[in-house]
C-alpha cells in the first residue's frame, strides 16, 4: 500500500490510536529525545509522538516505526511475514520450469508488476519543492540533539541519495548527519557503504560529488534506505514493490543530476568535495547503547533546502535497547529471510535477531538439518552474505525447536552443545561501531552450533560428568570463595540450562582467565558448559541488560577461555569475557565508550512538564536504571 505522503501516514496513525499530539513546548535539545525514550520503553513500543510546539516552524514526528503494528502500517501489510511470503512466491514462480506457452503466459502479469514498481522521474517540481528557502539554513529546522555528550544536533532519519559517476546507478542509504552550521554537516558514511564507494570514485576523478537528502514522504522510503540490498539494486525498486506503486521522483533544484521523491517533506541538496579537509564528527549516542566516538568524516556543503508547505520533520533516537530502530531491524529480518533462503541457504527455516544483540551482534538461525557438518556450511554462507558479514555471535538450531521461544531454544542448544567441539571461532569484518574489537572494523566471531548432532559430529571421548547442580549452593559458594565475584545468576540451571552469568570486579591483568580456570575446577559447578562474565556494575539477574552489555563488550575469539578437563579433554567449560577492556588490565589500545544516559537536568525538566504533555501517569526516565553503570561523565570512559 502506498501512502500519499507522510501526512497521510500521520493521519492513519492517529485514526488507529497510534499517535499522541503534544502541544506543550518541548525543546528539541535533549527533551524530545528523553520523552521519546520513556515512551518507547514503556511497553509494546508506546505510541508515535507528534511534537507540535518545538520553537520552530515545523512539528517533529518521533517513534513512528516503534512497534510491530506501526511498522506494519508503514509497510502497508498485516504482518511482517506477509512480504517474505510474497517474495518467496515470486522466486518460486520465476524459477519454476516453463514447459508450455501457458506456463510462460502466467508470468506476464508479474513482469508487468515489476515494471510498475520501477521509479520514474516526472517533469516539473514536486510537493517537496513547494517552498524554497531564500538562504538554505539547517538551523531553521528542529534537528534534535539526542544525548548529553553528542557532538551537536544530528539528522537521524536522512534518506541520502548518491550516484556512481561511472554508471549513474543510484544508491539510497541512511547515515547520520551532524549539524556544524547553516550550510554544513558531516556525512557519516562508513567504508563498507555504497555511498563511500561512490565518494571514492569522485575522488579519483577530482570532482565534487552531488548529494541530496530526503526527509519524510512515504514512510517506506526510510525503511528502504536501511535495507541490506545488494549493490546496484535501486532501493526505490524495493520501495515500489513494498508500496505496490512506483516512486515518483523529481530533479533537485541545485543538483539536477540527483532525483528525489516528489512527496518528501524536506529536501536538502548539496555536495561533498573530495579536496576538502575532513571534519571531526561525533560523539553520537548510537544504536549499540554506547556512544560512537568522534572520527574524521567528509563535509557536506548545502546548496539548497526545499520543503512542503506543511512539512513535518521526522526523526528518531537510538540508544539502549529497546528503541524504535529494533522494529526497522525486525522488518529486515522477516523480509530478507526469503531471499536468503531462496538464493544462498536453502536449508534455513527461520531467523531471529534478539533486541539485546542490537542487530549484528547476535543472530539466531534455524535450519533443516540433514547431514553432518551442515551447521558449519550454513555458518560460512551467512558470514559471507552481505551485511551478515558483520555478525559477531551466530547461534544455530534445527527443526527441533521454535527459535522465538528463547528459554526452550537455550535449553535445546545447551542439550546438544559440546563447548570443545561445537563452537567455532573466526575473524572477519565487523561493524565500525563495534567498540570491543582491538582494531577498528575487524574482530572475532563465534558460531554456537546447537543443532542435534549426527554420530560423525560427536567425539568418542565426549562425556559431560553432570553432577547435581544446585543453584543456591553455587551462588553462595562462589560469592563466598571469590571476593571479586559480586553476583551470580544461576537461575538458568533450574531450567536445565547449564550456564552461569557472573558479574566480576576485574582488578589485575589476566584476571578473568585465571578466575575461569579456577572456577572450572570446582566440583560444585562440574557440568556447567558455559560461563558469561559481565561488569561488576551489571546485575546478572537482569537478563536483558546483562546480555546487551555482554554482547557489546565481547570479542569472541580474543575473549574466550576454554578449560578442558584433564580426564576428558573432549569435554570442557567455556568462559566468555564480556567485561569492558582497558589499557591497564587488558592491553586494549582503543578508547572505550560510555553507555548512553540522559543527564540529570534533562530528566528533571521533563519530570516537571510531564503532566502537561498528555502522556498519562509519569514514566520515570529509563536512564535512572543505568546511571550506576557509567564510568565518569564523558563519552569516552575515564579510566
C-alpha positions as CSV (number, residue, x, y, z in Angstrom):
1,X,0.0,0.0,0.0
2,X,1.3,3.4,-1.0
3,X,1.0,6.4,1.4
4,X,0.3,9.6,-0.5
5,X,2.8,11.4,1.8
6,X,3.9,11.5,5.4
7,X,0.8,13.4,6.5
8,X,-1.4,10.6,5.2
9,X,0.6,8.2,7.4
10,X,0.3,10.5,10.4
11,X,-3.5,10.7,9.9
12,X,-3.6,6.9,9.7
13,X,-1.6,6.6,12.9
14,X,-4.0,8.9,14.7
15,X,-7.0,7.1,13.4
16,X,-5.6,3.8,14.7
17,X,-4.9,5.4,18.1
18,X,-1.2,5.0,17.5
19,X,-0.3,8.7,17.8
20,X,-0.2,11.3,20.5
21,X,-0.1,15.0,19.7
22,X,2.0,17.0,22.2
23,X,1.0,20.7,22.2
24,X,3.2,21.9,25.1
25,X,6.6,23.3,24.2
26,X,9.3,20.7,24.2
27,X,12.9,21.6,23.4
28,X,14.5,19.7,20.5
29,X,17.7,19.9,22.5
30,X,17.6,16.7,24.6
31,X,13.9,17.0,25.8
32,X,12.3,15.4,22.8
33,X,14.7,12.5,22.9
34,X,14.2,12.0,26.7
35,X,10.4,11.9,26.3
36,X,10.6,9.5,23.3
37,X,13.0,7.2,25.2
38,X,10.5,6.9,28.1
39,X,7.6,6.2,25.7
40,X,9.5,3.7,23.5
41,X,10.4,1.7,26.6
42,X,7.0,1.9,28.2
43,X,5.8,-1.5,26.9
44,X,5.0,-2.5,23.3
45,X,6.8,0.5,21.9
46,X,4.3,3.0,23.2
47,X,2.8,5.3,20.6
48,X,4.1,7.7,17.9
49,X,4.6,11.2,19.1
50,X,4.0,14.4,17.2
51,X,5.7,17.4,18.9
52,X,3.7,20.4,17.6
53,X,5.4,23.1,19.7
54,X,9.1,23.0,19.1
55,X,10.1,26.6,18.9
56,X,10.4,26.2,15.1
57,X,8.0,26.4,12.2
58,X,7.9,22.7,11.9
59,X,6.5,19.8,14.1
60,X,8.7,16.8,14.9
61,X,7.5,13.2,14.4
62,X,9.1,10.6,16.7
63,X,8.7,6.9,17.3
64,X,6.6,6.4,14.1
65,X,8.1,2.9,13.5
66,X,8.4,2.0,17.1
67,X,6.1,-1.1,17.3
68,X,5.2,-4.1,15.2
69,X,1.8,-2.6,14.5
70,X,3.2,0.8,13.3
71,X,5.9,-1.0,11.3
72,X,3.2,-3.0,9.5
73,X,1.2,0.2,8.9
74,X,4.3,1.9,7.4
75,X,4.8,-1.0,5.0
76,X,1.1,-1.5,4.3
77,X,1.0,-5.1,5.5
78,X,-1.0,-7.1,8.1
79,X,2.1,-8.8,9.4
80,X,5.9,-8.6,8.8
81,X,6.0,-12.1,7.3
82,X,3.5,-11.1,4.6
83,X,6.1,-9.6,2.4
84,X,8.5,-12.5,2.8
85,X,5.8,-14.9,1.7
86,X,5.2,-12.8,-1.4
87,X,8.9,-12.6,-2.2
88,X,9.2,-16.4,-1.8
89,X,6.2,-16.9,-4.1
90,X,7.8,-14.7,-6.7
91,X,11.1,-16.6,-6.6
92,X,9.3,-19.9,-7.0
93,X,7.2,-18.6,-9.9
94,X,10.3,-17.2,-11.7
95,X,12.5,-20.3,-11.1
96,X,9.9,-22.9,-11.9
97,X,10.3,-24.8,-15.3
98,X,8.3,-23.2,-18.1
99,X,7.4,-26.1,-20.3
100,X,4.4,-24.8,-22.1
101,X,3.2,-21.5,-23.6
102,X,0.6,-21.3,-20.9
103,X,3.3,-21.5,-18.2
104,X,5.1,-18.6,-19.8
105,X,1.9,-16.6,-20.2
106,X,1.4,-16.9,-16.4
107,X,4.5,-14.8,-16.0
108,X,3.2,-11.8,-17.9
109,X,1.2,-10.2,-15.0
110,X,4.2,-10.5,-12.8
111,X,6.5,-9.0,-15.4
112,X,4.0,-6.1,-15.7
113,X,4.0,-5.7,-11.9
114,X,7.8,-5.5,-11.9
115,X,7.6,-2.6,-14.5
116,X,5.1,-0.8,-12.3
117,X,7.4,-0.9,-9.3
118,X,10.3,0.9,-11.1
119,X,10.9,4.5,-10.1
120,X,10.0,7.2,-12.6
121,X,11.2,10.8,-12.9
122,X,8.4,13.3,-13.6
123,X,8.7,16.7,-15.1
124,X,8.5,19.9,-13.1
125,X,8.6,20.3,-9.4
126,X,7.2,18.1,-6.7
127,X,5.4,18.8,-3.5
128,X,8.8,18.6,-1.8
129,X,9.7,21.8,-3.6
130,X,6.7,23.9,-2.8
131,X,8.9,26.2,-0.6
132,X,12.5,27.1,-1.5
133,X,14.5,28.7,1.4
134,X,15.9,32.0,0.3
135,X,19.1,31.1,2.0
136,X,19.5,27.4,3.0
137,X,19.8,27.2,6.8
138,X,19.7,24.0,8.7
139,X,19.3,25.9,12.0
140,X,15.8,26.7,11.0
141,X,14.8,23.1,11.1
142,X,14.2,21.4,14.5
143,X,17.0,19.0,14.3
144,X,17.2,17.2,17.6
145,X,20.1,16.7,20.0
146,X,19.6,13.2,21.4
147,X,22.1,12.7,24.2
148,X,24.1,14.9,26.5
149,X,27.6,14.1,25.1
150,X,26.5,14.2,21.4
151,X,28.7,16.4,19.4
152,X,25.7,18.5,18.5
153,X,22.3,18.1,16.8
154,X,22.1,15.2,14.3
155,X,19.7,14.5,11.5
156,X,18.8,10.9,12.4
157,X,16.3,9.8,9.6
158,X,18.0,11.1,6.4
159,X,17.4,9.3,3.2
160,X,20.6,10.1,1.4
161,X,20.9,9.9,-2.4
162,X,24.2,9.5,-4.3
163,X,25.1,8.2,-7.8
164,X,28.1,6.2,-9.2
165,X,29.8,8.8,-11.5
166,X,30.7,6.0,-14.0
167,X,27.4,4.1,-14.2
168,X,24.9,6.6,-12.8
169,X,23.4,3.9,-10.7
170,X,21.6,5.3,-7.7
171,X,22.2,4.4,-4.0
172,X,19.8,5.4,-1.3
173,X,21.2,5.0,2.2
174,X,20.8,6.3,5.8
175,X,23.8,7.9,7.5
176,X,23.6,10.3,10.4
177,X,24.4,14.0,9.7
178,X,25.9,16.3,12.4
179,X,25.0,19.9,12.0
180,X,28.0,22.2,12.1
181,X,26.4,25.4,10.7
182,X,23.6,26.7,8.5
183,X,25.0,25.1,5.4
184,X,27.5,22.5,6.7
185,X,27.0,19.0,8.1
186,X,29.1,15.9,8.4
187,X,28.5,12.9,6.1
188,X,28.9,9.8,8.3
189,X,29.3,7.0,5.7
190,X,31.4,4.0,6.7
191,X,34.0,2.4,4.4
192,X,31.7,-0.6,3.7
193,X,28.8,1.5,2.4
194,X,28.0,2.1,-1.2
195,X,27.9,5.9,-0.8
196,X,31.5,5.7,0.4
197,X,32.4,3.8,-2.8
198,X,30.7,6.5,-4.9
199,X,32.8,9.1,-3.0
200,X,36.0,7.2,-3.7
201,X,35.2,7.3,-7.4
202,X,34.5,11.0,-7.4
203,X,37.8,11.4,-5.5
204,X,39.6,9.6,-8.3
205,X,38.1,12.0,-10.9
206,X,38.8,15.0,-8.8
207,X,35.1,16.1,-9.0
208,X,32.6,17.3,-6.4
209,X,30.0,14.7,-5.5
210,X,26.4,15.8,-5.7
211,X,24.3,14.6,-2.8
212,X,20.6,15.0,-1.8
213,X,18.8,14.2,1.4
214,X,15.1,13.5,1.7
215,X,13.2,13.6,4.9
216,X,9.6,12.4,5.2
217,X,7.3,11.3,2.4
218,X,6.0,7.8,2.3
219,X,7.5,6.0,5.4
220,X,8.6,3.1,3.2
221,X,11.5,5.4,1.9
222,X,13.2,5.5,5.3
223,X,12.9,1.7,5.6
224,X,14.2,1.0,2.1
225,X,17.2,3.2,2.9
226,X,18.1,0.9,5.7
227,X,17.5,-2.4,3.9
228,X,20.6,-4.6,3.1
229,X,20.2,-4.7,-0.6
230,X,22.9,-5.9,-3.0
231,X,25.0,-3.2,-4.7
232,X,23.4,-1.7,-7.8
233,X,19.9,-2.7,-6.8
234,X,17.9,0.5,-6.6
235,X,16.3,1.0,-3.2
236,X,13.4,2.7,-4.9
237,X,12.6,-0.6,-6.7
238,X,12.2,-2.2,-3.3
239,X,10.1,0.8,-2.1
240,X,7.9,0.4,-5.2
241,X,7.5,-3.3,-4.6
242,X,6.6,-2.7,-0.9
243,X,4.1,0.1,-1.7
244,X,2.8,-1.6,-4.9
245,X,3.3,1.7,-6.7
246,X,6.3,3.3,-8.4
247,X,8.1,6.0,-6.6
248,X,7.7,9.4,-8.4
249,X,11.0,11.3,-8.4
250,X,11.8,14.9,-9.3
251,X,15.1,16.5,-10.2
252,X,16.8,18.6,-7.5
253,X,16.9,22.4,-8.0
254,X,20.6,23.0,-7.4
255,X,21.9,19.4,-8.0
256,X,19.8,18.4,-11.1
257,X,21.8,15.1,-11.6
258,X,20.1,13.8,-8.4
259,X,16.4,12.8,-8.3
260,X,14.4,12.7,-5.0
261,X,10.9,11.6,-4.0
262,X,8.3,14.2,-5.1
263,X,6.3,13.6,-1.9
264,X,9.1,14.2,0.6
265,X,8.7,16.8,3.4
266,X,12.2,18.2,3.1
267,X,15.0,18.0,0.5
268,X,18.5,19.1,1.5
269,X,20.7,19.5,-1.6
270,X,24.5,19.9,-1.7
271,X,27.8,18.3,-2.5
272,X,30.8,16.7,-0.9
273,X,34.2,17.9,-2.2
274,X,37.0,15.3,-2.2
275,X,39.6,18.1,-1.9
276,X,38.1,19.3,1.4
277,X,39.7,18.5,4.7
278,X,37.7,16.0,6.7
279,X,35.7,17.3,9.7
280,X,35.9,15.9,13.3
281,X,32.4,14.4,13.7
282,X,30.8,13.0,16.8
283,X,30.5,11.7,19.5
284,X,27.0,10.3,18.9
285,X,24.8,8.1,21.2
286,X,24.3,5.1,18.8
287,X,22.1,2.1,18.4
288,X,24.5,-0.1,20.3
289,X,23.6,1.8,23.5
290,X,27.1,3.2,23.6
291,X,28.5,6.4,22.2
292,X,30.2,6.1,18.9
293,X,33.4,8.1,19.4
294,X,34.4,11.0,17.2
295,X,36.4,10.5,13.9
296,X,37.1,12.2,10.6
297,X,34.4,12.3,8.0
298,X,33.6,14.2,4.8
299,X,31.9,17.6,4.8
300,X,28.5,18.1,3.2
301,X,28.0,21.6,1.8
302,X,24.4,22.6,1.4
303,X,23.3,24.4,-1.7
304,X,19.5,24.4,-1.3
305,X,16.8,23.4,1.1
306,X,13.2,22.9,-0.1
307,X,10.1,21.7,1.7
308,X,6.4,21.2,1.6
309,X,4.1,24.0,2.8
310,X,3.1,22.0,5.9
311,X,6.2,19.9,6.4
312,X,6.7,17.7,9.4
313,X,10.3,16.9,10.4
314,X,10.8,13.1,11.0
315,X,13.4,12.0,13.5
316,X,14.4,9.0,15.7
317,X,16.6,8.3,18.6
318,X,18.8,5.3,19.1
319,X,20.3,4.1,22.3
320,X,20.0,1.4,25.0
321,X,17.5,-1.2,23.6
322,X,14.6,-1.4,23.1
323,X,14.2,1.5,20.8
324,X,12.4,2.3,17.6
325,X,15.2,1.0,15.4
326,X,14.6,-2.5,16.7
327,X,11.4,-2.6,14.6
328,X,13.2,-1.5,11.4
329,X,15.6,-4.3,12.1
330,X,12.8,-6.8,12.7
331,X,11.2,-5.8,9.4
332,X,14.5,-6.6,7.6
333,X,14.9,-9.9,9.5
334,X,11.5,-11.0,8.2
335,X,11.5,-9.5,4.7
336,X,15.0,-10.7,3.8
337,X,14.6,-14.3,5.1
338,X,13.1,-15.3,1.8
339,X,15.9,-14.1,-0.4
340,X,18.5,-15.7,1.9
341,X,16.6,-19.0,1.7
342,X,15.9,-18.9,-2.0
343,X,19.3,-17.8,-3.2
344,X,22.0,-18.8,-0.7
345,X,20.9,-21.0,2.2
346,X,18.1,-23.3,1.1
347,X,18.1,-25.2,4.5
348,X,17.3,-22.1,6.5
349,X,13.9,-22.2,8.1
350,X,13.8,-19.1,10.2
351,X,16.0,-16.3,11.6
352,X,15.8,-14.1,14.7
353,X,17.8,-11.1,15.9
354,X,17.1,-10.5,19.6
355,X,16.9,-6.9,20.5
356,X,19.7,-7.3,23.1
357,X,22.0,-8.1,20.3
358,X,21.5,-4.8,18.6
359,X,21.2,-6.2,15.0
360,X,24.6,-7.7,14.1
361,X,25.9,-8.8,17.5
362,X,23.6,-11.8,18.0
363,X,21.8,-13.7,15.2
364,X,19.8,-17.0,15.7
365,X,19.3,-19.2,12.6
366,X,17.1,-22.3,12.4
367,X,18.0,-24.8,9.7
368,X,16.5,-28.1,8.4
369,X,19.5,-30.3,9.2
370,X,20.1,-33.4,7.1
371,X,23.8,-34.2,7.4
372,X,26.9,-33.8,9.5
373,X,28.7,-30.5,9.2
374,X,25.6,-28.7,7.8
375,X,25.8,-26.2,10.6
376,X,29.4,-25.1,9.6
377,X,28.2,-24.9,6.0
378,X,25.4,-22.5,7.0
379,X,27.9,-20.6,9.2
380,X,30.2,-19.9,6.3
381,X,27.4,-19.0,4.0
382,X,25.8,-16.5,6.4
383,X,29.1,-14.8,7.3
384,X,29.6,-14.3,3.5
385,X,26.2,-12.8,2.9
386,X,26.0,-9.0,2.6
387,X,25.7,-7.2,5.9
388,X,25.7,-10.6,7.7
389,X,29.5,-10.3,7.4
390,X,29.3,-8.0,10.5
391,X,27.7,-10.7,12.7
392,X,29.5,-11.4,15.9
393,X,27.7,-14.3,17.6
394,X,25.7,-16.8,15.4
395,X,23.6,-19.4,17.2
396,X,22.4,-22.4,15.1
397,X,19.4,-24.6,15.9
398,X,17.4,-27.1,13.8
399,X,13.8,-28.1,13.3
400,X,13.6,-29.5,16.8
401,X,12.8,-26.2,18.5
402,X,11.0,-22.8,17.9
403,X,13.7,-20.2,18.0
404,X,11.4,-17.4,19.2
405,X,10.9,-19.3,22.4
406,X,14.2,-18.2,23.9
407,X,14.0,-20.4,27.0
408,X,13.2,-23.5,25.0
409,X,15.8,-22.6,22.4
410,X,18.5,-22.1,25.0
411,X,17.7,-25.4,26.7
412,X,17.8,-27.2,23.3
413,X,21.1,-25.6,22.2
414,X,22.8,-26.5,25.5
415,X,21.5,-30.0,25.4
416,X,23.2,-30.6,22.1
417,X,26.3,-28.5,22.7
418,X,29.8,-29.7,23.4
419,X,31.8,-26.5,24.2
420,X,35.0,-28.1,23.0
421,X,33.9,-29.2,19.5
422,X,30.6,-27.3,18.7
423,X,31.8,-23.7,18.9
424,X,33.8,-22.2,16.0
425,X,35.8,-19.0,16.3
426,X,36.9,-16.9,13.4
427,X,37.8,-13.3,12.4
428,X,36.5,-11.0,9.8
429,X,35.0,-7.6,9.1
430,X,33.0,-6.0,11.9
431,X,30.7,-3.0,12.2
432,X,32.9,0.0,12.8
433,X,30.6,0.9,15.7
434,X,31.7,-2.3,17.5
435,X,33.9,-0.9,20.2
436,X,35.1,-4.3,21.5
437,X,37.4,-5.0,18.5
438,X,41.1,-4.5,19.1
439,X,41.2,-3.0,15.6
440,X,38.6,-0.7,14.0
441,X,36.2,-2.7,11.8
442,X,38.0,-6.1,12.3
443,X,37.5,-8.6,15.0
444,X,36.4,-12.0,16.3
445,X,33.3,-14.0,15.6
446,X,31.7,-17.1,17.2
447,X,29.3,-19.7,15.9
448,X,27.5,-21.9,18.5
449,X,26.2,-25.0,16.8
450,X,23.2,-26.0,18.9
451,X,21.8,-28.5,16.4
452,X,21.2,-32.1,17.2
453,X,24.4,-34.0,16.3
454,X,24.9,-36.8,13.9
455,X,27.3,-39.6,15.1
456,X,30.1,-38.3,12.9
457,X,30.0,-35.0,14.8
458,X,30.4,-36.4,18.3
459,X,33.9,-37.1,19.8
460,X,34.3,-40.6,21.1
461,X,35.6,-39.4,24.4
462,X,32.9,-36.8,25.0
463,X,31.1,-37.3,28.2
464,X,29.7,-34.5,30.4
465,X,30.1,-35.5,34.0
466,X,26.9,-34.0,35.3
467,X,26.9,-33.9,39.0
468,X,23.8,-32.5,40.6
469,X,23.8,-28.7,40.1
470,X,22.2,-26.7,42.9
471,X,21.7,-23.0,42.0
472,X,21.5,-21.6,45.5
473,X,24.5,-23.6,46.7
474,X,26.6,-22.4,43.6
475,X,25.7,-18.7,44.3
476,X,26.7,-19.0,47.9
477,X,29.9,-21.0,47.3
478,X,31.2,-18.7,44.5
479,X,30.4,-15.4,46.2
480,X,32.0,-16.6,49.4
481,X,35.1,-18.0,47.9
482,X,35.8,-15.3,45.4
483,X,35.5,-11.7,46.7
484,X,35.8,-10.3,43.1
485,X,32.5,-12.0,42.2
486,X,29.8,-9.5,43.1
487,X,26.7,-11.5,41.9
488,X,25.9,-14.8,40.2
489,X,22.9,-15.7,38.1
490,X,22.4,-19.4,38.5
491,X,18.7,-19.4,37.6
492,X,19.2,-21.0,34.2
493,X,20.4,-24.2,36.0
494,X,16.9,-24.6,37.4
495,X,15.6,-24.6,33.8
496,X,18.0,-27.3,32.8
497,X,20.4,-24.8,31.1
498,X,24.0,-25.4,32.3
499,X,25.1,-21.8,32.1
500,X,26.1,-19.2,34.7
501,X,26.2,-15.4,34.3
502,X,28.7,-13.8,36.8
503,X,29.5,-10.1,37.5
504,X,33.1,-9.6,38.3
505,X,35.2,-6.6,39.5
506,X,38.3,-7.1,37.4
507,X,41.4,-5.9,39.2
508,X,44.5,-7.3,37.5
509,X,45.8,-8.4,34.1
510,X,44.6,-11.9,33.2
511,X,42.1,-11.8,36.0
512,X,39.1,-13.3,34.1
513,X,41.2,-16.0,32.5
514,X,42.6,-17.0,35.9
515,X,39.2,-16.8,37.6
516,X,37.6,-19.0,34.9
517,X,40.3,-21.6,35.2
518,X,39.8,-21.7,38.9
519,X,36.0,-21.9,38.7
520,X,36.1,-24.7,36.1
521,X,38.0,-26.9,38.6
522,X,35.3,-26.6,41.2
523,X,33.4,-29.8,41.7
524,X,30.2,-27.8,42.6
525,X,29.9,-26.5,39.1
526,X,31.1,-29.6,37.2
527,X,28.6,-29.9,34.3
528,X,28.4,-26.2,33.6
529,X,29.1,-25.8,29.9
530,X,29.5,-22.0,29.7
531,X,30.1,-19.0,32.0
532,X,29.4,-15.5,30.8
533,X,31.3,-12.8,32.7
534,X,30.0,-9.2,32.9
535,X,31.0,-6.0,34.6
536,X,30.6,-5.7,38.4
537,X,28.2,-2.8,37.8
538,X,25.8,-5.1,35.9
539,X,23.1,-7.2,37.6
540,X,23.5,-10.6,36.0
541,X,19.9,-11.5,37.1
542,X,18.6,-8.7,34.8
543,X,19.0,-10.9,31.7
544,X,18.1,-8.3,29.0
545,X,20.7,-5.8,30.4
546,X,23.3,-8.4,31.1
547,X,23.1,-9.8,27.6
548,X,23.1,-6.4,26.0
549,X,26.3,-5.4,27.9
550,X,27.8,-8.8,27.3
551,X,27.3,-8.9,23.5
552,X,28.6,-5.4,23.1
553,X,31.8,-5.9,25.1
554,X,32.8,-9.3,23.8
555,X,35.3,-10.1,21.0
556,X,34.7,-13.9,21.0
557,X,38.0,-15.0,19.5
558,X,40.1,-12.8,21.8
559,X,37.9,-13.1,24.9
560,X,37.2,-16.8,25.2
561,X,38.8,-19.2,27.7
562,X,38.2,-22.9,27.1
563,X,39.0,-25.1,30.1
564,X,39.4,-28.8,29.1
565,X,39.1,-31.5,31.8
566,X,42.3,-33.5,32.2
567,X,40.5,-36.8,32.3
568,X,38.3,-36.0,29.3
569,X,39.9,-33.4,27.0
570,X,37.0,-33.5,24.6
571,X,34.9,-32.1,27.4
572,X,35.2,-28.7,29.0
573,X,33.7,-25.4,30.2
574,X,33.9,-22.2,28.1
575,X,34.3,-18.8,29.6
576,X,33.5,-15.6,27.7
577,X,34.8,-12.3,29.0
578,X,32.1,-9.7,28.4
579,X,33.7,-7.1,30.7
580,X,35.0,-3.7,29.4
581,X,38.6,-3.8,28.2
582,X,41.3,-1.3,29.4
583,X,44.9,-0.5,28.5
584,X,46.0,-1.3,32.1
585,X,44.3,-4.6,32.6
586,X,43.8,-5.9,29.0
587,X,46.4,-4.1,26.9
588,X,43.4,-2.7,24.9
589,X,44.7,0.3,23.0
590,X,41.5,1.9,21.7
591,X,39.2,4.3,23.6
592,X,36.3,2.6,25.3
593,X,32.9,4.4,25.0
594,X,30.5,5.1,27.8
595,X,26.9,3.8,27.7
596,X,24.2,6.4,26.9
597,X,22.1,8.0,29.6
598,X,20.2,11.3,29.9
599,X,21.6,14.0,32.1
600,X,20.0,14.9,35.4
601,X,18.9,18.4,34.2
602,X,17.0,17.0,31.3
603,X,15.4,14.3,33.4
604,X,14.3,16.9,35.9
605,X,12.9,19.3,33.2
606,X,10.9,16.5,31.6
607,X,9.6,15.3,35.0
608,X,8.3,18.9,35.7
609,X,6.4,19.3,32.5
610,X,5.1,15.7,32.2
611,X,1.6,16.5,33.5
612,X,1.2,19.0,30.6
613,X,2.2,16.5,27.9
614,X,-1.0,14.4,27.8
615,X,1.0,11.1,28.1
616,X,-0.7,9.7,31.2
617,X,1.0,8.9,34.6
618,X,4.6,9.8,35.0
619,X,7.0,7.4,33.4
620,X,10.4,7.5,35.1
621,X,13.5,8.0,32.9
622,X,14.9,4.7,31.7
623,X,18.4,6.3,32.2
624,X,18.0,6.1,36.0
625,X,18.4,2.3,35.8
626,X,21.8,2.7,34.1
627,X,23.4,5.7,35.9
628,X,25.5,3.5,38.2
629,X,27.0,1.7,35.2
630,X,28.7,4.8,33.9
631,X,32.5,5.3,34.2
632,X,32.8,9.0,34.6
633,X,30.7,11.5,32.7
634,X,32.2,11.8,29.2
635,X,31.5,9.9,26.0
636,X,34.9,8.2,26.5
637,X,35.3,6.1,29.6
638,X,37.5,7.7,32.2
639,X,40.0,5.1,33.4
